[in-house]
Amino acid sequence: MRSRSHLLNSVTAERYHREVSITTAHVARKLASVKRPFTGVTPQQLAPVVEGVDLDTPLDDTAAALEELEEVYLRDAVWFHHPRYLAHLNCPLVIPAVVGEAVMAAVNSSLDTWDQSAGGTLMERRLIDWTVERVGLGADADGIFTSGGSQSNLHALLLAREEALRLAAERARAAGDAADPVAVRALVQPTLRILTSEVSHFSIEKSARILGLAPDAVINVPADAETRRMSPEALSEELERCARAGETVMAVVATAGTTDFGSIDPLPRIAALCRQYDTWMHVDAAYGCGLLVSPTRRHLLDGIERADSVTMDFHKSFFQPVSSSAVLVRDRTALGHSTFYADYLNPERMAENAIPNQVDKSLQTTRRFDALKLWLTLRIMGPTAIGELFDEVVDRAFEGWRILEADPRFEVATRPELSTLVFRYRAAPGTPHAVADAANLQAREALAASGEAVIASTVVDGRHWLKFTLLNPMTSLEDISAVLDLAAGYAERHLAEHAPAVLGA
């Protein structure tokens, strides 16, 4: 059968080598030729091209498929490796990780059970141990690779919820209450609360909804207006209020690198409060985890070692391809809250015989060997080299902040701790807020439409701001200055058209 010629196996190994070589050569030429991070194509322009592909009629030729791929994807792709891609937490990639991606795609191990992955299982476990040691969680810690920070946060909060309910049941028994765990759960779960910074990631709210918590379960703790770090004083007040109101704080979520500001919450003080109130402490370090290998800034994560759980996103500040994330826990037994056994996959006898099935720890069943990318990165580059790259972008952000501070055209929200700059074009005094906001939004949209740069935007205190997220060590100060000039030009043109009387005053 001719269709068998497309299967990857020992018979087709040479064809695989030939066609992957053709593909990598094509992508390499594309990478070398990219002049802008984006073409500025609109959904309305690209949709007819994609919809015009006849998926029922195969091309039966890799070269022809790559030519078509150029039209529907590569030509208009957003290129994160370009130094003027400054929008979201998308990093350029290190080559060893891309090599790992190629290996894992061809072998296609599934990291759920030992009999599907063998060495992959042990390598992932070794990487978790290495990461746990870097964080400092202790000998009883463990973890699992996940699809990303949102899943890691969900997993951690699931464990925190189950621990809170377990402890509530224990307290009920100690008090002589004969209520069974189901009754305790029904009584306590509506009272569960999660305290987190008002600028933490949206996945905390989303996780609460998925976990079936009350609509008001997530309480946003105010952040300092200048640093955008969670206020320990406000957290202390909220913990005390919850205690008085009979509400059970199942977790305090601290953030080590907020999405908007890169701010790092005061981890030691939060840890002390969690200890005082006997509350689970989760640290969302999806962004800031790169500091673990920084030669100069590891101290910014002091206090993370006191967490009960930690989220790591290697595909942000470790320069790994999506996806590469992990959730870590101080007490490995807590992972048992997400353990289920199936006779056809991981029967209990396997655990009794010390067979290491990763599905016993994971929310996922079938799971890619994403750990391989980080493994090869560490073995080829080493952790210090990764940390040096992350240090470069943090240094560049500080230099960019100094440029913005000295430029009267802009105002800056806060001094960066990591590699994020939040700023806005400063309209003339008296310009209506709506007009000034529209000018800043127009600057972002016009930049994207031109393809000259891709930047982000956000809302701070009800106003629209622009945002640079620097994760590319190749981004220079000249790039930053050039993009600022472009953004200012677009904002000025918008204001000239929509607020001429104000500008002429």
C-alpha positions, -999 to 999 in steps of 0.1 A, spaced: 0 0 0 14 34 -11 1 51 21 25 30 42 54 49 26 44 79 48 49 59 81 81 66 100 99 34 107 131 15 98 121 11 62 114 48 57 143 62 78 161 75 47 130 92 34 125 108 68 161 121 68 157 135 33 124 152 39 133 166 73 165 179 57 144 197 30 122 211 57 149 224 80 167 239 50 135 257 40 130 271 76 166 280 79 164 301 47 133 317 60 149 326 94 178 341 76 156 362 54 131 376 80 134 414 80 104 422 102 87 405 131 54 405 113 39 413 79 9 432 93 -16 408 76 -51 411 88 -75 381 95 -97 393 66 -67 391 42 -54 357 54 -86 338 60 -95 333 23 -60 320 16 -63 294 43 -99 285 35 -90 280 -2 -68 250 6 -85 217 -5 -77 194 24 -93 164 7 -68 165 -22 -32 158 -10 -2 173 -27 18 141 -21 50 161 -22 69 177 7 84 205 -14 50 214 -28 35 213 7 63 236 20 56 261 -9 19 261 1 29 264 38 48 296 29 15 311 17 -8 300 46 17 303 75 54 311 72 50 343 52 28 359 78 41 341 109 50 363 140 87 358 144 97 358 181 134 356 172 133 391 156 148 418 179 117 441 174 92 415 186 86 431 220 50 420 228 43 390 249 62 365 270 74 346 240 111 340 239 135 333 211 148 297 212 182 282 219 193 257 193 198 227 217 162 229 227 151 228 190 173 198 186 154 182 215 121 191 198 132 172 167 142 141 186 111 140 207 88 144 177 105 115 159 105 91 188 72 104 201 74 90 237 44 94 259 55 103 294 25 88 312 38 53 320 71 36 322 63 11 295 58 40 270 88 61 279 114 42 300 145 65 300 123 95 293 106 89 327 139 89 346 152 119 327 121 139 335 123 129 372 160 139 372 152 173 358 125 178 384 150 169 411 175 194 396 148 221 395 137 214 431 173 217 443 177 250 425 145 263 441 155 249 475 123 231 484 140 202 503 144 165 501 107 157 502 98 178 472 87 166 438 69 178 407 58 171 371 61 188 337 30 204 324 17 221 293 22 257 307 18 281 336 -19 280 335 -20 242 340 7 244 366 -13 270 386 -44 249 382 -26 218 395 -11 236 424 -44 251 435 -61 217 431 -36 203 456 -40 233 479 -78 228 478 -75 191 487 -51 198 515 -74 225 529 -103 200 529 -82 172 543 -71 194 572 -107 206 578 -118 169 581 -89 162 605 -99 192 627 -135 180 627 -125 145 638 -102 160 665 -131 180 678 -152 149 681 -174 157 651 -185 124 634 -192 141 601 -177 122 572 -152 138 547 -180 143 521 -201 163 546 -171 183 556 -163 191 520 -198 203 513 -196 225 544 -161 239 539 -157 243 501 -180 273 498 -158 291 523 -125 285 506 -106 316 495 -75 323 474 -56 355 481 -35 369 453 -22 402 440 -45 424 420 -20 421 392 -15 384 392 -22 361 362 -58 355 351 -53 318 354 -58 321 392 -94 332 386 -99 307 359 -85 279 381 -109 288 408 -138 285 384 -126 251 371 -122 239 407 -158 247 415 -150 274 441 -174 301 450 -177 331 426 -161 353 452 -134 328 461 -105 348 446 -97 379 466 -74 405 450 -49 419 474 -38 455 466 -4 460 451 19 489 459 12 517 434 49 523 427 64 488 426 33 468 417 42 442 443 16 427 466 13 447 498 22 425 528 2 448 551 -29 444 529 -24 406 528 -21 405 566 -53 425 569 -71 402 545 -59 370 562 -71 384 595 -105 394 580 -110 359 565 -102 343 599 -128 365 616 -154 358 589 -149 320 591 -135 318 556 -108 293 549 -78 306 530 -68 276 510 -38 294 493 -20 326 490 -6 331 455 26 352 453 39 361 418 76 361 409 73 381 377 38 395 370 28 395 333 22 432 331 51 446 352 75 418 359 71 426 395 82 401 422 60 400 453 79 402 487 83 364 490 99 363 525 72 384 541 44 365 524 60 332 535 60 344 571 23 353 569 15 320 554 33 303 582 15 324 608 -19 316 594 -11 280 584 -19 286 548 -6 270 516 18 293 497 20 290 460 45 310 439 37 316 403 73 320 389 63 312 353 81 344 342 108 349 369 120 313 370 150 323 348 164 339 379 172 305 393 201 302 369 211 339 369 247 345 378 238 379 393 201 380 403 192 347 421 187 367 453 155 383 438 138 349 444 148 347 480 118 332 499 107 310 471 122 280 489 95 284 516 67 279 491 44 248 492 42 248 454 59 266 426 50 272 389 79 272 364 77 281 327 109 271 309 94 283 277 96 319 289 129 327 306 148 294 298 145 300 260 126 267 254 100 260 227 64 258 238 55 239 257 79 234 287 65 240 321 65 223 355 47 225 389 67 217 420 55 208 455 74 209 488 57 176 500 56 149 474 27 132 491 4 161 481 6 150 445 -14 120 456 -45 142 455 -44 140 417 -36 102 415 -60 78 399 -53 42 390 -66 23 359 -61 -14 353 -54 -8 316 -27 19 323 -12 22 358 -27 -4 381 -19 0 418 4 -31 417 28 -10 396 32 15 424 36 -13 449 64 -26 427 80 8 425 73 12 387 77 49 381 46 60 362 44 98 358 7 97 352 4 91 389 14 127 394 -1 145 364 -34 160 354 -27 148 319 -25 112 306 -8 113 272 21 138 276 50 149 254 86 144 265 90 182 268 117 177 295 141 165 267 144 200 254 156 213 287 178 182 292 197 188 260 199 226 267 216 219 301 239 192 286 250 214 257 249 249 271 247 246 308 225 265 332 249 295 336 247 302 299 209 303 301 211 326 331 235 349 313 210 353 284 182 361 309 204 386 326 210 403 293 173 410 287 169 422 323 198 446 318 184 458 286 150 465 302 167 487 328 186 506 301 153 510 282 137 523 314 164 550 317 157 560 281 120 563 288 126 582 320 147 608 302 122 612 272 95 638 278 73 622 252 66 592 276 56 584 311 66 551 327 44 530 351 72 515 372 109 507 373 114 472 360 125 443 382 126 419 353 124 426 316 90 444 312 85 481 304 50 496 308 48 532 294 25 555 275 28 584 251 23 616 271 -4 637 255 -6 674 259 -22 687 291 -59 690 288 -62 661 263 -93 641 271 -84 607 286 -103 588 258 -83 606 231 -50 600 248 -58 563 253 -69 560 217 -36 575 206 -16 549 225 -37 521 212 -34 534 177 4 535 181 4 497 189 -20 489 161 -2 510 135 32 494 145 17 459 140 0 469 107 34 482 94 52 450 105 80 472 118 76 460 154 52 441 176 44 455 210 17 449 236 -7 470 256 -25 468 289 -47 487 312 -33 504 343 -56 522 367 -83 524 340 -60 539 314 -44 523 283 -6 518 284 19 503 260 42 475 270 76 460 259 83 425 270 120 420 264 131 383 262 155 386 232 191 392 241 196 404 205 173 434 211 195 464 213 191 499 227 189 511 191 160 488 185 142 501 216 148 537 207 137 531 171 104 515 182 98 543 207 103 569 179 78 550 157 53 546 184 55 583 193 51 592 156 19 572 153 5 586 185 13 622 175 -4 617 141 -35 604 158 -36 633 183 -31 658 155 -62 644 137 -84 640 168 -73 667 192 -59 696 170 -73 723 193 -56 708 223 -23 704 206 -24 739 192 -31 755 225 
